[in-house]
Amino acid sequence: MEALEKKSSSGYGKPPWIFRGSALYQLHLVKAEKARACIPKEFKLVEAFGYTLGGFFLASYEDSPVGVFDELVVIAGLVWNRPTSCAWATKVYVNSSEACSHGRKDVGLPSQVATFSKTITAVSRQSKSRSGFGSALRNSNDQQNVQITKIKSLDAEDTCNTSLTSPAC
């Protein structure tokens, strides 16, 4: 308990921590045998018909205890953590050394520093007239491309490229 009472060396302070931003959570069925290889033996895997629920979590935080940063979490599957279940993170990439330190020291995540490169491209714009009033509705989709590159000493290794299309407001 004493560890939670002390202020974290990364500037996070004691929980609860507040993060504000946007995120995409993509779920996938993962073969249980593949997920078990990434999860410590002491945890029971939540599975049905030979599969568990895994995926990834991609977030862009506008506000956090250490400021603005991005995060990609790769989830192997769900594990029982009595009295409930939780997602098991096998990889965590962040573009902030403070967030990396917090993930490792305060939360126990396998955090690594990476660079995130984002580009947003307009895909299409359409105008529709409503009931002859001349007002136009705009339906637009923006495509966001995100590339994450893991940093190892002086070397860099491409880790993930993803392309997201979502309705723009």
DSSP file with accessible surface (Angstrom, degrees, kcal/mol):
  #  RESIDUE AA STRUCTURE BP1 BP2  ACC     N-H-->O    O-->H-N    N-H-->O    O-->H-N    TCO  KAPPA ALPHA  PHI   PSI    X-CA   Y-CA   Z-CA
    1    1 A M    >>        0   0  181      0, 0.0     4,-1.2     0, 0.0     3,-0.6   0.000 360.0 360.0 360.0 -32.4    0.0    0.0    0.0
    2    2 A E  H 3>  +     0   0  143      1,-0.2     4,-1.5     2,-0.2     3,-0.3   0.870 360.0  59.9 -60.1 -36.1    2.9    2.4    0.7
    3    3 A A  H 34 S+     0   0   83      1,-0.2    -1,-0.2     2,-0.2     3,-0.0   0.870 104.7  49.7 -62.1 -34.9    3.9    2.3   -3.0
    4    4 A L  H <4 S+     0   0   85     -3,-0.6    -1,-0.2     1,-0.2    -2,-0.2   0.801 107.1  55.1 -73.8 -28.4    0.5    3.7   -4.0
    5    5 A E  H  < S+     0   0  123     -4,-1.2    -1,-0.2    -3,-0.3    -2,-0.2   0.811  94.8  80.7 -74.6 -31.2    0.7    6.5   -1.4
    6    6 A K  S  < S-     0   0  132     -4,-1.5     2,-0.3     1,-0.1     3,-0.0  -0.433  92.1-102.7 -75.2 153.5    4.0    7.8   -2.7
    7    7 A K        -     0   0  158     -2,-0.1    -1,-0.1     1,-0.1    -2,-0.1  -0.554  41.8-112.0 -73.9 135.3    4.2   10.1   -5.7
    8    8 A S    >   -     0   0   13     -2,-0.3     3,-1.6     1,-0.1     5,-0.3  -0.359  14.6-126.6 -65.8 146.7    5.4    8.2   -8.8
    9    9 A S  T 3  S+     0   0   95      1,-0.3    -1,-0.1     2,-0.1    93,-0.1   0.741 109.7  61.8 -66.3 -20.7    8.8    9.1  -10.2
   10   10 A S  T 3  S-     0   0   13     91,-0.1    -1,-0.3     3,-0.1    92,-0.1   0.457 119.2-107.5 -86.4  -0.2    7.1    9.7  -13.5
   11   11 A G  S <  S+     0   0   33     -3,-1.6    -2,-0.1    91,-0.0    87,-0.0   0.536  87.2 118.2  91.6   4.7    4.9   12.5  -12.2
   12   12 A Y        -     0   0   13      1,-0.1    -3,-0.1    86,-0.1    -5,-0.0   0.749  55.4-159.5 -77.4 -24.1    1.6   10.5  -12.2
   13   13 A G        -     0   0   17     -5,-0.3    -1,-0.1     4,-0.1    -7,-0.1  -0.216  43.8 -32.7  70.0-168.4    1.0   10.7   -8.5
   14   14 A K  S    S-     0   0  120     -9,-0.2    -9,-0.1     1,-0.1   -10,-0.1  -0.509  87.4 -61.1 -85.9 154.8   -1.3    8.2   -6.8
   15   15 A P  S    S+     0   0   50      0, 0.0     2,-0.1     0, 0.0    -1,-0.1  -0.270  95.0  74.6 -65.6 160.4   -4.3    6.7   -8.6
   16   16 A P        -     0   0  122      0, 0.0     2,-0.4     0, 0.0    -2,-0.1   0.404  67.5-167.2 -81.1 143.1   -6.9    7.4   -9.9
   17   17 A W        -     0   0   66     -2,-0.1     2,-0.5    -4,-0.0    -4,-0.1  -0.784   9.4-143.6 -96.6 141.6   -5.2    8.8  -13.0
   18   18 A I        -     0   0   99     -2,-0.4     2,-0.4     2,-0.0     0, 0.0  -0.919  17.9-179.0-112.9 126.3   -7.3   10.7  -15.4
   19   19 A F        -     0   0   71     -2,-0.5     2,-0.4    45,-0.2    45,-0.2  -0.984   4.8-168.5-122.2 133.5   -6.6   10.5  -19.2
   20   20 A R  E     +A   63   0A 138     43,-3.0    42,-2.2    -2,-0.4    43,-2.1  -0.981  39.3  77.5-124.0 137.2   -8.6   12.5  -21.8
   21   21 A G  E    S-A   61   0A  44     -2,-0.4     2,-0.3    40,-0.3    40,-0.2  -0.975  72.8 -61.9 165.7-153.4   -8.4   11.8  -25.5
   22   22 A S  E     -A   60   0A  72     38,-2.2    38,-2.9    -2,-0.3     2,-0.3  -0.909  42.3-177.3-128.1 155.4   -9.7    9.5  -28.2
   23   23 A A  E     -A   59   0A  63     -2,-0.3     2,-0.4    36,-0.2    36,-0.2  -0.987  21.4-147.1-151.1 156.6   -9.3    5.8  -28.8
   24   24 A L  E     -A   58   0A  57     34,-2.6    34,-2.8    -2,-0.3     2,-0.6  -0.998  13.2-166.0-124.2 127.4  -10.1    2.9  -31.0
   25   25 A Y  E     -A   57   0A 118     -2,-0.4     2,-0.6    32,-0.2    32,-0.2  -0.959   6.4-171.1-115.7 111.3  -10.5   -0.5  -29.5
   26   26 A Q  E     -A   56   0A  80     30,-2.6    30,-2.4    -2,-0.6     2,-0.3  -0.923   7.5-157.9-107.7 118.3  -10.4   -3.3  -32.1
   27   27 A L  E     +A   55   0A  85     -2,-0.6     2,-0.3    28,-0.2    28,-0.3  -0.746  12.9 177.4 -98.1 145.8  -11.4   -6.8  -30.9
   28   28 A H  E     -A   54   0A  90     26,-3.0    26,-3.2    -2,-0.3     2,-0.4  -0.989  34.4-111.9-141.2 149.9  -10.4  -10.1  -32.5
   29   29 A L  E     -A   53   0A 127     -2,-0.3     2,-0.4    24,-0.2    24,-0.2  -0.692  37.7-165.7 -78.0 133.0  -10.9  -13.7  -31.8
   30   30 A V  E     -A   52   0A  35     22,-2.6    22,-2.6    -2,-0.4     2,-0.1  -0.977  27.6-106.8-123.5 134.0   -7.5  -15.2  -31.0
   31   31 A K  E >>  -A   51   0A 105     -2,-0.4     4,-2.1    20,-0.2     3,-0.6  -0.404  27.8-132.3 -59.3 132.0   -6.8  -18.9  -30.9
   32   32 A A  H 3> S+     0   0    2     18,-2.9     4,-2.8     1,-0.2     5,-0.2   0.866 104.6  56.7 -57.4 -39.5   -6.5  -19.9  -27.2
   33   33 A E  H 3> S+     0   0  139     17,-0.4     4,-0.9     1,-0.2    -1,-0.2   0.882 109.1  46.5 -63.4 -35.0   -3.2  -21.8  -27.8
   34   34 A K  H <4 S+     0   0  140     -3,-0.6     4,-0.4     2,-0.2     3,-0.3   0.913 113.4  48.5 -71.1 -42.2   -1.6  -18.7  -29.3
   35   35 A A  H >X S+     0   0    1     -4,-2.1     3,-1.9     1,-0.2     4,-0.6   0.908 104.4  59.3 -65.3 -41.0   -2.8  -16.5  -26.5
   36   36 A R  H >< S+     0   0  117     -4,-2.8     3,-0.9     1,-0.3    -1,-0.2   0.827  95.8  63.3 -59.1 -30.9   -1.6  -18.9  -23.8
   37   37 A A  T 3< S+     0   0   87     -4,-0.9    -1,-0.3    -3,-0.3    -2,-0.2   0.730 108.4  42.1 -65.5 -19.8    1.9  -18.6  -25.1
   38   38 A C  T <4 S+     0   0   66     -3,-1.9    -1,-0.2    -4,-0.4    -2,-0.2   0.444 103.3  77.0-104.3  -5.7    1.8  -14.8  -24.2
   39   39 A I  S << S-     0   0   13     -3,-0.9     6,-0.1    -4,-0.6    51,-0.0  -0.911  87.4-106.2-114.4 134.0    0.1  -15.1  -20.8
   40   40 A P    >   -     0   0   43      0, 0.0     3,-1.8     0, 0.0    -2,-0.1  -0.211  30.6-118.6 -56.9 145.7    1.8  -16.2  -17.5
   41   41 A K  T 3  S+     0   0  195      1,-0.3    -2,-0.0    -4,-0.1    -4,-0.0   0.765 107.4  68.4 -58.1 -29.6    0.8  -19.7  -16.4
   42   42 A E  T 3  S+     0   0  153      2,-0.1     2,-0.4     0, 0.0    -1,-0.3   0.648  88.5  78.7 -71.6 -11.1   -0.7  -18.5  -13.1
   43   43 A F  S <  S-     0   0   63     -3,-1.8     2,-0.5    38,-0.0    38,-0.1  -0.810  78.3-133.1 -99.7 138.8   -3.5  -16.8  -15.0
   44   44 A K        -     0   0  137     36,-0.4    36,-2.7    -2,-0.4     2,-0.3  -0.752  23.0-128.8 -89.2 128.3   -6.5  -18.7  -16.3
   45   45 A L  B     -B   79   0A  12     -2,-0.5     2,-0.7    34,-0.2    34,-0.3  -0.565  12.3-131.4 -76.9 134.4   -7.4  -17.8  -19.9
   46   46 A V        +     0   0   35     32,-2.9    32,-0.5    -2,-0.3     7,-0.4  -0.798  47.3 156.3 -84.0 117.4  -11.1  -16.9  -20.6
   47   47 A E        -     0   0   81     -2,-0.7     2,-0.3     5,-0.1     5,-0.2  -0.973  32.5-167.4-145.8 158.0  -12.0  -18.9  -23.6
   48   48 A A  B >  S-C   51   0A  57      3,-2.5     3,-1.7    -2,-0.3   -16,-0.1  -0.969  79.6  -7.6-145.4 130.5  -14.9  -20.5  -25.5
   49   49 A F  T 3  S-     0   0  205     -2,-0.3     3,-0.1     1,-0.3   -17,-0.0   0.829 131.0 -51.8  54.5  34.5  -14.6  -23.1  -28.3
   50   50 A G  T 3  S+     0   0   36      1,-0.2   -18,-2.9   -19,-0.1   -17,-0.4   0.579 119.1  97.9  84.1   9.3  -10.8  -22.7  -28.4
   51   51 A Y  E <   -AC  31  48A  89     -3,-1.7    -3,-2.5   -20,-0.3     2,-0.3  -0.914  47.2-168.7-128.8 156.5  -10.8  -18.9  -28.7
   52   52 A T  E     -A   30   0A   6    -22,-2.6   -22,-2.6    -2,-0.3     2,-0.6  -0.790  35.5 -97.6-128.8 175.7  -10.3  -15.9  -26.5
   53   53 A L  E     +A   29   0A  63     -7,-0.4   -24,-0.2    -2,-0.3     2,-0.2  -0.876  54.8 146.3-103.8 118.0  -10.9  -12.2  -27.1
   54   54 A G  E     +A   28   0A   1    -26,-3.2   -26,-3.0    -2,-0.6     2,-0.3  -0.528   4.1 122.9-126.7-162.2   -7.8  -10.2  -28.1
   55   55 A G  E     -AD  27  75A  11     20,-2.3    20,-3.3   -28,-0.3     2,-0.3  -0.997  51.8 -67.0 144.4-147.5   -7.1   -7.2  -30.3
   56   56 A F  E     -AD  26  74A  41    -30,-2.4   -30,-2.6    -2,-0.3     2,-0.4  -0.975  19.4-148.1-146.9 161.3   -5.6   -3.8  -29.9
   57   57 A F  E     -AD  25  73A  49     16,-2.3    16,-2.7    -2,-0.3     2,-0.5  -0.993  14.2-172.3-130.6 118.2   -6.2   -0.4  -28.3
   58   58 A L  E     +AD  24  72A  16    -34,-2.8   -34,-2.6    -2,-0.4     2,-0.4  -0.971  14.1 176.1-116.7 118.3   -4.9    2.7  -30.1
   59   59 A A  E     -AD  23  71A   4     12,-3.0    12,-2.6    -2,-0.5     2,-0.5  -0.937  26.2-161.7-127.8 149.3   -5.3    5.9  -28.1
   60   60 A S  E     -AD  22  70A  30    -38,-2.9   -38,-2.2    -2,-0.4     2,-0.5  -0.960  20.6-155.3-126.7 106.9   -4.3    9.6  -28.5
   61   61 A Y  E     -AD  21  69A  30      8,-3.0     8,-1.4    -2,-0.5   -40,-0.3  -0.761  17.6-177.3 -90.6 124.6   -4.3   11.4  -25.2
   62   62 A E  E    S+     0   0A 139    -42,-2.2     2,-0.3    -2,-0.5   -41,-0.2   0.677  79.7  21.5 -86.9 -23.1   -4.8   15.1  -25.2
   63   63 A D  E    S+A   20   0A  75    -43,-2.1   -43,-3.0     4,-0.1    -1,-0.3  -0.981  70.9 139.8-149.7 132.7   -4.5   15.4  -21.5
   64   64 A S    >   -     0   0    9     -2,-0.3     3,-1.8   -45,-0.2   -45,-0.2  -0.941  67.4 -83.0-156.8 173.3   -2.8   13.0  -18.9
   65   65 A P  T 3  S+     0   0   51      0, 0.0     3,-0.1     0, 0.0   -46,-0.1   0.744 133.6  35.1 -59.3 -20.8   -0.7   13.4  -15.8
   66   66 A V  T 3  S-     0   0   38      1,-0.4     2,-0.2   -54,-0.0    32,-0.1   0.168 117.7-113.7-116.5  17.1    2.4   13.7  -18.1
   67   67 A G    <   -     0   0   29     -3,-1.8    -1,-0.4     2,-0.0     2,-0.2  -0.538  66.0  -0.1  94.7-155.7    0.7   15.6  -20.9
   68   68 A V  S    S+     0   0  109     -2,-0.2     2,-0.3    -6,-0.2    -6,-0.2  -0.518  70.9 141.9 -77.7 133.8    0.0   14.6  -24.5
   69   69 A F  E     -D   61   0A   5     -8,-1.4    -8,-3.0    -2,-0.2     2,-0.3  -0.978  39.0-126.2-163.7 163.9    1.0   11.2  -25.8
   70   70 A D  E     -D   60   0A  14     -2,-0.3    25,-1.4   -10,-0.2     2,-0.3  -0.829  22.3-168.1-111.5 156.2   -0.1    8.3  -28.0
   71   71 A E  E     -DE  59  94A  26    -12,-2.6   -12,-3.0    -2,-0.3     2,-0.4  -0.999  13.7-168.7-148.7 137.2   -0.4    4.6  -27.0
   72   72 A L  E     -DE  58  93A   4     21,-2.5    21,-3.0    -2,-0.3     2,-0.5  -0.998  12.3-171.0-123.8 124.3   -0.8    1.3  -28.8
   73   73 A V  E     -DE  57  92A  19    -16,-2.7   -16,-2.3    -2,-0.4     2,-0.5  -0.976  10.2-154.1-118.0 124.8   -1.7   -1.8  -26.7
   74   74 A V  E     -DE  56  91A  53     17,-2.7    16,-2.5    -2,-0.5    17,-1.3  -0.877  13.6-154.9 -97.3 125.6   -1.7   -5.3  -28.2
   75   75 A I  E     -DE  55  89A  11    -20,-3.3   -20,-2.3    -2,-0.5    14,-0.2  -0.906  14.9-170.4-109.8 120.7   -4.0   -7.6  -26.3
   76   76 A A  E     -     0   0A   9     12,-2.2     2,-0.3    -2,-0.5    -1,-0.2   0.867  61.6 -64.5 -74.7 -39.2   -3.4  -11.4  -26.4
   77   77 A G  E     - E   0  88A   0     11,-0.7    11,-2.9   -42,-0.1     2,-0.4  -0.984  59.1 -60.8 174.3-173.9   -6.6  -12.3  -24.7
   78   78 A L  E     - E   0  87A  40    -32,-0.5   -32,-2.9    -2,-0.3     2,-0.3  -0.796  42.9-169.8 -98.8 139.6   -8.8  -12.2  -21.6
   79   79 A V  E     -BE  45  86A   0      7,-2.9     7,-2.6    -2,-0.4     2,-0.4  -0.914  28.9-106.4-125.2 153.3   -7.7  -13.6  -18.3
   80   80 A W  E     + E   0  85A  97    -36,-2.7   -36,-0.4    -2,-0.3     2,-0.3  -0.660  35.7 171.7 -76.0 129.3   -9.5  -14.2  -15.0
   81   81 A N  E >   - E   0  84A  87      3,-3.3     3,-1.9    -2,-0.4    -1,-0.0  -0.751  51.6 -89.2-136.0  80.7   -8.4  -11.7  -12.4
   82   82 A R  T 3  S+     0   0  195      1,-0.4     3,-0.1    -2,-0.3    -2,-0.0   0.029 111.0  21.7 -41.2 132.4  -10.9  -12.5   -9.6
   83   83 A P  T 3  S+     0   0  131      0, 0.0    -1,-0.4     0, 0.0     2,-0.2  -0.965 136.1   5.8 -95.1   9.3  -13.6  -11.3   -9.2
   84   84 A T  E <  S-E   81   0A  85     -3,-1.9    -3,-3.3    -5,-0.0     2,-0.3  -0.698  75.5 -99.0-137.1-172.9  -13.7  -10.3  -12.9
   85   85 A S  E     -E   80   0A  42     -5,-0.3     2,-0.3    -2,-0.2    -5,-0.2  -0.760  31.6-170.5-111.1 161.6  -11.7  -10.8  -16.1
   86   86 A C  E     -E   79   0A  47     -7,-2.6    -7,-2.9    -2,-0.3     2,-0.2  -0.977  29.5 -96.8-147.7 160.7   -9.3   -8.3  -17.7
   87   87 A A  E     -E   78   0A  39     -2,-0.3     2,-0.7    -9,-0.2    -9,-0.2  -0.579  33.1-135.8 -78.2 139.7   -7.4   -7.9  -21.0
   88   88 A W  E     -E   77   0A  65    -11,-2.9   -12,-2.2    -2,-0.2   -11,-0.7  -0.871  14.3-148.1-100.8 115.6   -3.8   -9.1  -21.0
   89   89 A A  E     +E   75   0A  17     -2,-0.7   -14,-0.2   -14,-0.2     3,-0.1  -0.715  21.4 174.1 -84.9 120.4   -1.4   -6.6  -22.7
   90   90 A T  E    S+     0   0A  36    -16,-2.5     2,-0.4    -2,-0.6    -1,-0.2   0.740  72.7  22.7 -95.0 -28.4    1.5   -8.3  -24.5
   91   91 A K  E     -E   74   0A  81    -17,-1.3   -17,-2.7     2,-0.0     2,-0.4  -0.999  61.2-176.8-138.0 139.1    2.9   -5.2  -26.1
   92   92 A V  E     -Ef  73 111A   0     18,-1.0    20,-1.9    -2,-0.4     2,-0.4  -0.973   5.6-173.1-137.1 120.9    2.5   -1.5  -25.1
   93   93 A Y  E     +Ef  72 112A   8    -21,-3.0   -21,-2.5    -2,-0.4     2,-0.3  -0.957   8.7 171.0-115.6 131.9    4.0    1.2  -27.3
   94   94 A V  E     -Ef  71 113A   2     18,-2.4    20,-2.5    -2,-0.4   -23,-0.2  -0.963  33.9-139.6-134.9 153.8    4.0    4.9  -26.2
   95   95 A N  S    S+     0   0   60    -25,-1.4     2,-0.4    -2,-0.3    18,-0.1  -0.023  82.4  76.5-104.6  33.2    5.7    8.0  -27.6
   96   96 A S     >  -     0   0   13    -26,-0.2     4,-2.2     1,-0.1     5,-0.2  -0.983  65.0-151.7-142.3 126.2    6.6    9.4  -24.2
   97   97 A S  H  > S+     0   0   77     -2,-0.4     4,-2.4     1,-0.2     5,-0.2   0.855 102.1  54.7 -67.1 -30.4    9.4    8.3  -21.9
   98   98 A E  H  > S+     0   0   96      2,-0.2     4,-2.3     1,-0.2    -1,-0.2   0.925 109.3  46.3 -66.3 -43.2    7.4    9.4  -18.9
   99   99 A A  H  > S+     0   0    5      2,-0.2     4,-2.6     1,-0.2    -2,-0.2   0.889 111.9  52.4 -65.9 -37.0    4.4    7.3  -20.0
  100  100 A C  H  X S+     0   0   10     -4,-2.2     4,-2.4     2,-0.2    11,-0.2   0.943 110.1  47.7 -62.4 -47.1    6.7    4.4  -20.6
  101  101 A S  H  X S+     0   0   28     -4,-2.4     4,-3.0     1,-0.2     5,-0.5   0.921 112.4  49.2 -61.9 -43.7    8.2    4.7  -17.1
  102  102 A H  H  X>S+     0   0   12     -4,-2.3     4,-2.0     1,-0.2     5,-1.2   0.933 110.1  51.5 -61.6 -45.5    4.8    4.9  -15.5
  103  103 A G  I  <>S+     0   0    3     -4,-2.6     6,-3.3     3,-0.2     5,-0.8   0.914 117.7  38.1 -58.2 -43.6    3.6    1.9  -17.4
  104  104 A R  I  <5S+     0   0  138     -4,-2.4     4,-0.3     4,-0.2    -2,-0.2   0.950 126.6  31.3 -72.9 -52.2    6.5   -0.2  -16.3
  105  105 A K  I  <5S+     0   0  142     -4,-3.0    -3,-0.2    -5,-0.2    -2,-0.2   0.886 129.4  29.2 -79.7 -42.7    7.0    0.9  -12.7
  106  106 A D  I  <5S+     0   0   60     -4,-2.0    -3,-0.2    -5,-0.5    -1,-0.1   0.732 133.8  23.6 -94.2 -25.9    3.5    1.8  -11.5
  107  107 A V  I   <S-     0   0   72     -5,-1.2    -3,-0.2    -4,-0.5    -4,-0.1   0.625  93.6-123.6-116.0 -21.0    1.3   -0.5  -13.6
  108  108 A G      < +     0   0   61     -5,-0.8    -4,-0.2    -6,-0.4    -5,-0.1   0.742  55.7 151.1  82.0  24.5    3.5   -3.4  -14.6
  109  109 A L        -     0   0   52     -6,-3.3     2,-1.7    -7,-0.2    -1,-0.2  -0.587  57.6-118.2 -87.4 152.7    3.0   -3.1  -18.3
  110  110 A P        +     0   0   55      0, 0.0   -18,-1.0     0, 0.0    -6,-0.1  -0.282  52.1 176.2 -83.0  54.2    5.6   -4.1  -20.9
  111  111 A S  E     -f   92   0A   2     -2,-1.7     2,-0.3   -11,-0.2   -18,-0.2  -0.297  11.7-178.2 -67.2 144.4    5.8   -0.5  -22.1
  112  112 A Q  E     -f   93   0A  42    -20,-1.9   -18,-2.4    40,-0.0     2,-0.3  -0.983  29.4-112.6-138.7 147.7    8.3    0.5  -24.8
  113  113 A V  E     +f   94   0A  53     -2,-0.3    38,-2.0    38,-0.2     2,-0.3  -0.627  45.0 161.0 -82.1 137.4    9.0    3.9  -26.4
  114  114 A A  E     -G  150   0B   1    -20,-2.5     2,-0.4    -2,-0.3    36,-0.2  -0.935  37.8-111.9-145.4 165.8    8.1    4.2  -30.1
  115  115 A T  E     -G  149   0B  73     34,-2.7    34,-2.6    -2,-0.3     2,-0.5  -0.860  23.9-152.9-102.6 143.2    7.4    7.0  -32.6
  116  116 A F  E     -G  148   0B  27     -2,-0.4     2,-0.5    32,-0.2    32,-0.2  -0.971   6.9-167.6-115.4 125.6    3.9    7.5  -33.9
  117  117 A S  E     -G  147   0B  67     30,-2.8    30,-2.4    -2,-0.5     2,-0.4  -0.968  11.4-175.1-115.2 121.5    3.5    9.1  -37.3
  118  118 A K  E     +G  146   0B  79     -2,-0.5     2,-0.4    28,-0.2    28,-0.2  -0.950  11.3 176.7-122.6 137.0   -0.1   10.2  -38.2
  119  119 A T  E     -G  145   0B  73     26,-2.1    26,-2.8    -2,-0.4     2,-0.5  -0.995  13.6-155.5-132.7 141.3   -1.6   11.5  -41.4
  120  120 A I  E     -G  144   0B 113     -2,-0.4     2,-0.4    24,-0.2    24,-0.2  -0.975  13.6-176.5-119.1 126.3   -5.2   12.4  -42.0
  121  121 A T  E     -G  143   0B  75     22,-3.0    22,-3.2    -2,-0.5     2,-0.3  -0.982  27.9-122.8-124.9 131.6   -6.5   12.4  -45.5
  122  122 A A  E     -G  142   0B  59     -2,-0.4    20,-0.2    20,-0.2     3,-0.1  -0.572  25.9-173.9 -71.0 129.2  -10.0   13.4  -46.7
  123  123 A V  E     -     0   0B  76     18,-2.4     2,-0.3     1,-0.3    -1,-0.2   0.877  58.6 -14.6 -93.8 -48.2  -11.5   10.4  -48.6
  124  124 A S  E     -G  141   0B  45     17,-1.1    17,-1.1     2,-0.0     2,-0.4  -0.997  47.8-159.4-155.7 153.9  -14.8   11.7  -49.9
  125  125 A R  E     -G  140   0B 142     -2,-0.3     2,-0.4    15,-0.2    15,-0.2  -0.996  15.1-179.8-136.0 132.7  -17.2   14.6  -49.6
  126  126 A Q  E     -G  139   0B 101     13,-1.3    13,-1.5    -2,-0.4     2,-0.4  -0.975  13.8-152.2-131.1 145.0  -20.8   14.4  -50.7
  127  127 A S  E     -G  138   0B  86     -2,-0.4     2,-0.4    11,-0.2    11,-0.2  -0.950  11.5-172.1-115.5 137.5  -23.6   17.0  -50.5
  128  128 A K  E     -G  137   0B 109      9,-1.3     9,-1.8    -2,-0.4     2,-0.3  -0.993  18.6-134.0-127.8 135.9  -27.3   16.0  -50.3
  129  129 A S  E     -G  136   0B  91     -2,-0.4     2,-0.5     7,-0.2     7,-0.2  -0.703  18.9-142.3 -88.1 140.7  -30.2   18.4  -50.6
  130  130 A R    >   -     0   0  130      5,-1.3     3,-2.5    -2,-0.3     5,-0.5  -0.912  63.3 -36.8-108.8 122.6  -33.0   18.0  -48.0
  131  131 A S  T 3  S-     0   0  106     -2,-0.5    -1,-0.1     1,-0.3    -2,-0.0   0.701 105.3 -69.1  46.8  30.2  -36.7   18.5  -48.9
  132  132 A G  T 3  S+     0   0   73      1,-0.1    -1,-0.3     3,-0.1    -3,-0.0   0.584 106.7 118.6  70.8   6.3  -36.0   21.3  -51.3
  133  133 A F  S <  S-     0   0  170     -3,-2.5    -2,-0.1     2,-0.1    -1,-0.1   0.569  79.4-124.5 -80.7  -8.1  -35.0   23.7  -48.5
  134  134 A G        +     0   0   62     -4,-0.4     2,-0.3     1,-0.3    -3,-0.1   0.477  64.7 136.9  81.2  -0.9  -31.6   24.1  -50.1
  135  135 A S        -     0   0   46     -5,-0.5    -5,-1.3     1,-0.0     2,-0.4  -0.630  44.9-142.1 -80.5 140.4  -29.7   23.1  -47.0
  136  136 A A  E     -G  129   0B  66     -2,-0.3     2,-0.5    -7,-0.2    -7,-0.2  -0.854   6.6-152.4-107.4 137.5  -26.9   20.6  -47.6
  137  137 A L  E     -G  128   0B  74     -9,-1.8    -9,-1.3    -2,-0.4     2,-0.6  -0.913  15.2-146.7-101.3 134.2  -25.9   17.7  -45.4
  138  138 A R  E     -G  127   0B 176     -2,-0.5     2,-0.6   -11,-0.2   -11,-0.2  -0.906  12.6-171.7-105.6 122.9  -22.2   16.8  -45.7
  139  139 A N  E     +G  126   0B  76    -13,-1.5   -13,-1.3    -2,-0.6     2,-0.4  -0.963  20.0 167.5-107.6 114.1  -21.2   13.2  -45.3
  140  140 A S  E     -G  125   0B  16     -2,-0.6    28,-1.9    28,-0.4     2,-0.4  -0.982  23.2-160.3-132.0 143.2  -17.5   13.0  -45.2
  141  141 A N  E     -GH 124 167B  66    -17,-1.1   -18,-2.4    -2,-0.4   -17,-1.1  -0.981   9.1-159.2-117.1 132.7  -15.1   10.2  -44.2
  142  142 A D  E     -GH 122 166B  40     24,-1.9    24,-2.0    -2,-0.4     2,-0.5  -0.920   8.9-144.4-109.7 139.9  -11.6   10.9  -43.2
  143  143 A Q  E     -GH 121 165B  58    -22,-3.2   -22,-3.0    -2,-0.4     2,-0.5  -0.908  11.7-162.8-104.6 126.8   -8.9    8.3  -43.4
  144  144 A Q  E     -GH 120 164B  56     20,-3.4    20,-3.2    -2,-0.5     2,-0.5  -0.945   1.3-161.5-111.7 122.5   -6.3    8.3  -40.7
  145  145 A N  E     -GH 119 163B  55    -26,-2.8   -26,-2.1    -2,-0.5     2,-0.4  -0.910   8.5-171.9-102.9 130.0   -3.0    6.4  -41.3
  146  146 A V  E     -GH 118 162B   6     16,-2.8    16,-2.6    -2,-0.5     2,-0.4  -0.985   6.0-173.0-125.4 128.4   -1.0    5.6  -38.2
  147  147 A Q  E     -GH 117 161B  63    -30,-2.4   -30,-2.8    -2,-0.4     2,-0.5  -0.987   6.3-162.7-120.4 129.3    2.5    4.1  -38.3
  148  148 A I  E     -GH 116 160B   1     12,-3.0    11,-2.3    -2,-0.4    12,-1.8  -0.948   3.6-169.0-114.3 128.8    4.2    3.0  -35.1
  149  149 A T  E     -GH 115 158B  20    -34,-2.6   -34,-2.7    -2,-0.5     2,-0.2  -0.976  17.0-136.6-121.2 120.3    8.0    2.5  -35.0
  150  150 A K  E     -GH 114 157B  15      7,-2.4     7,-2.2    -2,-0.5     2,-0.5  -0.542  16.5-139.1 -75.2 137.2    9.6    0.8  -32.0
  151  151 A I  E     + H   0 156B  69    -38,-2.0     2,-0.5    -2,-0.2   -38,-0.2  -0.870  22.0 177.9-101.6 123.2   12.8    2.4  -30.8
  152  152 A K  E >   - H   0 155B 105      3,-3.0     3,-3.2    -2,-0.5   -38,-0.0  -0.946  61.7 -67.3-124.2 108.3   15.7    0.1  -29.8
  153  153 A S  T 3  S-     0   0  121     -2,-0.5    -1,-0.1     1,-0.3     0, 0.0  -0.255 117.4 -18.6  48.3-115.8   18.8    2.1  -28.8
  154  154 A L  T 3  S+     0   0  175     -3,-0.1    -1,-0.3     2,-0.0     2,-0.3   0.486 125.6  86.5 -96.0  -5.1   19.9    3.6  -32.1
  155  155 A D  E <   -H  152   0B 117     -3,-3.2    -3,-3.0     2,-0.0     2,-0.4  -0.663  60.5-155.5 -96.3 153.2   17.9    1.2  -34.3
  156  156 A A  E     -H  151   0B  72     -2,-0.3     2,-0.4    -5,-0.2    -5,-0.2  -0.969   6.0-168.0-126.0 143.9   14.3    1.6  -35.3
  157  157 A E  E     -H  150   0B  88     -7,-2.2    -7,-2.4    -2,-0.4     2,-0.3  -0.994  26.0-120.8-134.2 125.1   12.0   -1.2  -36.3
  158  158 A D  E     +H  149   0B  98     -2,-0.4    -9,-0.2    -9,-0.2     3,-0.1  -0.501  36.9 169.6 -64.2 129.0    8.6   -0.8  -38.0
  159  159 A T  E     +     0   0B  47    -11,-2.3     2,-0.3     1,-0.3   -10,-0.2   0.763  54.9   4.5-109.8 -42.7    6.0   -2.4  -35.7
  160  160 A C  E     -H  148   0B  38    -12,-1.8   -12,-3.0     2,-0.0     2,-0.4  -0.994  45.4-173.8-153.0 138.6    2.6   -1.5  -36.9
  161  161 A N  E     +H  147   0B 107     -2,-0.3     2,-0.3   -14,-0.2   -14,-0.2  -0.999  19.2 171.7-128.9 131.2    0.8    0.3  -39.7
  162  162 A T  E     -H  146   0B  34    -16,-2.6   -16,-2.8    -2,-0.4     2,-0.5  -0.990  21.9-152.9-141.1 149.9   -2.9    0.8  -39.6
  163  163 A S  E     -H  145   0B  57     -2,-0.3     2,-0.4   -18,-0.2   -18,-0.2  -0.988  15.7-169.4-124.1 123.7   -5.4    2.7  -41.7
  164  164 A L  E     -H  144   0B  32    -20,-3.2   -20,-3.4    -2,-0.5     2,-0.5  -0.935   7.9-166.6-117.6 133.2   -8.6    3.9  -40.1
  165  165 A T  E     +H  143   0B  84     -2,-0.4   -22,-0.2   -22,-0.2    -2,-0.0  -0.982  21.6 159.1-118.1 124.4  -11.6    5.3  -41.8
  166  166 A S  E     -H  142   0B  62    -24,-2.0   -24,-1.9    -2,-0.5     2,-0.1  -0.987  45.8 -91.9-142.6 153.5  -14.2    7.0  -39.6
  167  167 A P  E     -H  141   0B 106      0, 0.0     2,-0.3     0, 0.0   -26,-0.2  -0.388  40.4-140.4 -64.3 137.8  -17.0    9.6  -40.0
  168  168 A A              0   0   35    -28,-1.9   -28,-0.4    -2,-0.1     0, 0.0  -0.763 360.0 360.0 -98.2 148.5  -15.8   13.1  -39.4
  169  169 A C              0   0  183     -2,-0.3   -30,-0.0   -30,-0.1    -1,-0.0  -0.585 360.0 360.0 -89.3 360.0  -18.0   15.6  -37.6
